[in-house]
């Protein structure tokens, strides 16, 4: 009897060696850039060059969505013609869904012409009333020339009316994370209840670049001719900075001068939004200053690639004894330049994992900190499934789990 007890203890001890702890592989430390530290690496980052006159402004890293600096970023503002970026997103999404085509003939209705054409105070594209043009041409008229008439015609073609199109705008805005925006028209002329925020507009710009790069590329066209009329893009940064390739200007008496800009230098892209500025030139000057500041003092990194094993915790009652876990999407981070080597990574995983485990099932979290603050985090998921083990293995593991507890 005693020998059996000793045998049981020995087996149980061996089992505990299997089951105690998770034997988690350490999270790989982000590989530091192989370069010597500059003398300025440990100096504080100077404040961002805030516009002297503005209602709100923001600078966002495109890769990570991190806000690098800003003021009044969640304050409701009138978006003016930057609204047309939302219109572009809806058209691109509806086109991707097969609901409209770039060759569709779009009618410049009398309503669109009277509400947004040359006879109004706003910007217009110049397409002839009661005649059609290909959807792609009409869209470029809206994007490059900021044509209110083209925006209305496109809305009528896609959804039947401006009101119905506005419902699509709000649905897509909610889908991409614009939590404080509400649109009532496709062009941005001042209307009650037509509001957004600097943060939401940066989110929108990021989504258009990420989801529909072909549609985004229209924003860097410097001029467009419709009939006898040639008009320039109102984004002055397209002529001043070769790294700038968008996005959109806006101006009304209520909104002031606005600019959503984006630039890419090497592998880094930044987005700025300046709302309620004092002039067409000043909004460009202020946006340029923010872009220069962001590129000078911040850098973007991919810390972990998707579907790469970061740890192999043990699994109870499974056909396999281990499961590999990693991130489902690349984990990106923006850091002050020279601080990359100071990043620290850690994982939060449960004390015990019990099969079955589905592929893609959330297992825990990986967090990255800098100077004690979390600057990036992502769910850890199972990279492969672990089915239930056989009856006797599950029974034995049940005993070991009881013994360990």
SVG drawing of the C-alpha trace seen along z (x, -y; Angstrom):
<svg xmlns="http://www.w3.org/2000/svg" viewBox="-33 -85 60 87">
<polyline fill="none" stroke="black" stroke-width="0.4" points="0.0,0.0 2.8,-2.4 4.6,-1.6 1.5,-2.5 1.3,-5.8 4.9,-6.6 4.4,-5.8 1.3,-8.0 3.3,-10.8 6.2,-10.4 3.8,-10.4 1.9,-13.4 5.1,-15.2 6.1,-14.6 2.7,-15.8 3.1,-18.9 6.3,-19.5 4.3,-19.5 1.4,-21.5 2.9,-23.9 3.6,-27.3 3.2,-28.0 6.8,-27.9 5.9,-30.9 8.6,-32.0 9.6,-35.5 8.1,-38.1 10.8,-39.1 12.2,-42.5 11.8,-44.8 15.0,-44.7 16.7,-48.0 17.8,-50.0 21.5,-49.3 22.8,-52.8 24.5,-54.8 22.4,-57.0 22.6,-60.7 23.3,-63.4 19.8,-64.6 18.1,-61.2 17.6,-61.9 16.4,-65.5 12.7,-66.2 10.7,-66.7 9.7,-70.3 6.1,-71.2 4.4,-70.9 4.1,-74.2 0.4,-74.9 -1.4,-77.2 -1.8,-80.7 -5.4,-80.8 -7.4,-77.6 -10.5,-76.0 -8.9,-72.6 -5.8,-70.8 -4.2,-67.3 -1.2,-65.3 -1.6,-61.5 0.7,-58.7 -0.9,-56.9 0.5,-53.4 -0.5,-53.3 -3.3,-55.8 -1.5,-57.4 -2.2,-61.1 1.2,-62.8 -0.2,-66.2 -3.3,-68.3 -5.7,-70.7 -9.5,-70.6 -9.3,-67.3 -12.8,-66.2 -14.5,-69.5 -17.3,-69.7 -16.4,-71.7 -17.8,-72.6 -15.9,-70.4 -16.6,-72.6 -15.4,-70.9 -13.3,-68.3 -16.7,-66.6 -16.0,-65.5 -13.3,-63.1 -16.2,-61.2 -18.1,-61.4 -15.0,-59.9 -14.9,-57.1 -18.5,-56.2 -18.2,-56.1 -15.0,-54.0 -16.7,-51.6 -19.9,-51.3 -17.7,-50.8 -15.8,-48.0 -19.1,-46.4 -20.0,-46.4 -22.9,-48.8 -21.5,-51.5 -18.8,-51.5 -16.2,-54.2 -17.8,-54.2 -21.3,-54.9 -22.9,-57.9 -23.6,-60.4 -26.2,-63.1 -25.5,-66.7 -29.1,-67.3 -30.6,-70.7 -30.8,-70.5 -27.0,-69.7 -26.3,-72.5 -28.4,-75.1 -27.3,-74.1 -23.6,-73.7 -22.8,-75.1 -21.2,-78.2 -24.1,-80.4 -23.4,-79.7 -20.8,-81.2 -19.1,-77.8 -16.6,-75.9 -17.9,-74.1 -16.6,-71.6 -18.1,-73.0 -19.9,-69.9 -22.9,-70.9 -26.4,-70.7 -28.7,-67.9 -25.7,-66.1 -23.8,-63.0 -20.2,-62.4 -18.4,-59.2 -18.5,-58.7 -14.7,-58.7 -14.5,-62.1 -17.2,-63.5 -15.4,-62.2 -12.2,-63.9 -14.1,-67.1 -15.3,-66.8 -11.9,-65.9 -9.5,-68.2 -11.8,-71.2 -13.8,-70.7 -17.0,-70.9 -20.1,-71.1 -22.2,-70.4 -20.2,-67.2 -20.6,-66.1 -24.4,-66.5 -24.6,-64.7 -22.6,-61.8 -24.7,-61.5 -27.9,-61.4 -26.4,-58.7 -25.2,-56.5 -28.2,-56.8 -31.0,-58.7 -30.8,-61.8 -28.5,-63.9 -30.5,-62.9 -30.2,-59.1 -26.5,-59.5 -26.0,-61.3 -27.4,-58.2 -24.7,-56.2 -22.1,-58.7 -23.1,-58.3 -23.2,-54.5 -19.7,-54.4 -18.4,-57.0 -19.6,-54.9 -18.0,-51.8 -14.5,-53.3 -14.6,-54.7 -15.8,-58.3 -17.7,-58.6 -18.5,-62.3 -19.4,-63.1 -22.8,-63.6 -23.2,-64.5 -26.3,-65.9 -24.9,-66.7 -22.1,-65.4 -20.4,-68.7 -19.9,-70.5 -21.8,-73.7 -22.8,-74.9 -25.9,-73.1 -27.4,-72.5 -26.3,-69.3 -23.4,-68.9 -20.4,-68.4 -17.2,-66.5 -14.0,-66.7 -10.3,-67.0 -9.7,-63.5 -12.6,-62.0 -11.2,-63.7 -7.8,-62.2 -9.4,-58.8 -11.2,-59.4 -8.1,-60.3 -6.3,-57.3 -9.1,-55.0 -9.3,-56.4 -5.5,-55.9 -5.6,-52.4 -8.8,-51.1 -8.9,-52.7 -5.4,-53.9 -6.5,-54.3 -9.3,-56.7 -6.9,-58.5 -4.5,-59.1 -6.9,-61.5 -6.1,-64.0 -2.6,-64.6 -3.8,-65.7 -2.7,-69.4 -5.2,-70.6 -8.2,-69.4 -9.9,-70.6 -13.6,-70.3 -14.8,-71.7 -13.1,-75.1 -12.4,-75.5 -9.1,-74.5 -8.9,-74.8 -6.0,-74.0 -6.2,-71.9 -6.5,-74.3 -4.0,-72.3 -0.9,-74.6 1.3,-71.9 1.2,-69.9 3.4,-72.5 5.6,-73.2 6.4,-69.7 7.0,-66.7 6.2,-64.3 2.6,-65.7 0.1,-63.7 -3.3,-64.9 -5.8,-65.4 -8.4,-68.1 -9.0,-71.8 -12.2,-73.5 -13.5,-76.9 -16.7,-78.6 -17.4,-81.8 -18.6,-79.6 -15.7,-77.0 -12.8,-79.3 -9.9,-77.9 -9.3,-74.2 -6.8,-71.7 -6.4,-67.9 -2.9,-67.0 -0.9,-63.9 2.7,-63.2 4.9,-60.2 8.7,-60.3 10.5,-57.0 8.3,-54.4 6.5,-56.9 3.3,-58.7 1.7,-61.4 -1.8,-63.1 -2.6,-66.6 -5.9,-68.4 -6.1,-72.2 -9.6,-73.6 -10.7,-77.3 -7.4,-78.9 -7.1,-82.5 -6.2,-82.2 -5.5,-79.8 -1.8,-80.4 -1.7,-80.2 -3.4,-76.8 -0.7,-75.5 2.1,-77.1 0.7,-75.7 0.1,-72.2 3.7,-72.2 5.1,-73.1 3.2,-70.2 4.4,-67.7 8.0,-68.8 7.8,-68.5 6.3,-65.1 8.8,-63.6 11.7,-65.2 10.8,-63.9 8.8,-60.7 9.3,-57.4 7.1,-54.4 8.1,-50.7 6.6,-47.3 7.2,-45.5 5.7,-42.1 4.5,-40.7 1.1,-39.0 0.9,-35.2 4.4,-35.0 4.7,-33.0 5.5,-35.1 5.0,-32.5 4.1,-28.8 2.1,-28.3 1.1,-24.8 -2.4,-23.4 -4.4,-21.1 -6.5,-18.3 -5.5,-18.9 -4.4,-16.6 -1.3,-18.9 0.5,-20.0 1.4,-23.5 -0.2,-26.3 1.6,-29.0 0.2,-32.5 0.8,-35.7 -0.9,-38.8 -3.5,-38.6 -2.5,-42.0 1.0,-43.6 1.7,-45.4 2.9,-48.9 4.1,-51.7 5.2,-55.4 8.0,-56.5 10.1,-59.6 13.2,-59.2 16.0,-57.6 13.7,-55.9 13.1,-52.7 15.8,-50.8 13.9,-51.8 10.7,-49.9 9.6,-47.2 7.2,-44.4 5.2,-42.1 2.4,-39.6 -0.7,-38.9 -1.8,-35.2 -4.1,-33.1 -2.7,-30.8 -4.0,-27.8 -5.3,-27.0 -7.7,-24.2 -8.5,-22.6 -10.3,-22.9 -8.8,-26.1 -9.9,-27.5 -7.6,-29.1 -7.8,-32.8 -9.2,-32.6 -8.1,-35.4 -5.7,-34.1 -4.3,-37.2 -2.7,-40.6 0.7,-41.9 1.6,-45.4 4.5,-47.7 5.5,-50.5 7.9,-53.4 8.9,-55.3 6.3,-53.3 3.3,-54.2 1.5,-51.8 1.9,-53.1 0.7,-50.0 -1.2,-46.8 -2.8,-44.0 -4.7,-40.8 -2.8,-37.6 -4.5,-34.9 -4.0,-31.1 -2.2,-30.6 -3.5,-27.1 -6.3,-25.1 -5.8,-22.6 -8.5,-19.8 -9.5,-17.9 -7.2,-15.1 -8.3,-11.5 -10.4,-10.4 -7.5,-9.0 -5.4,-12.1 -8.2,-14.4 -8.8,-12.3 -5.2,-12.4 -4.9,-16.1 -8.0,-16.6 -6.3,-14.8 -3.1,-16.8 -5.0,-20.1 -6.7,-19.1 -3.4,-18.1 -1.8,-21.4 -4.6,-23.4"/>
</svg>
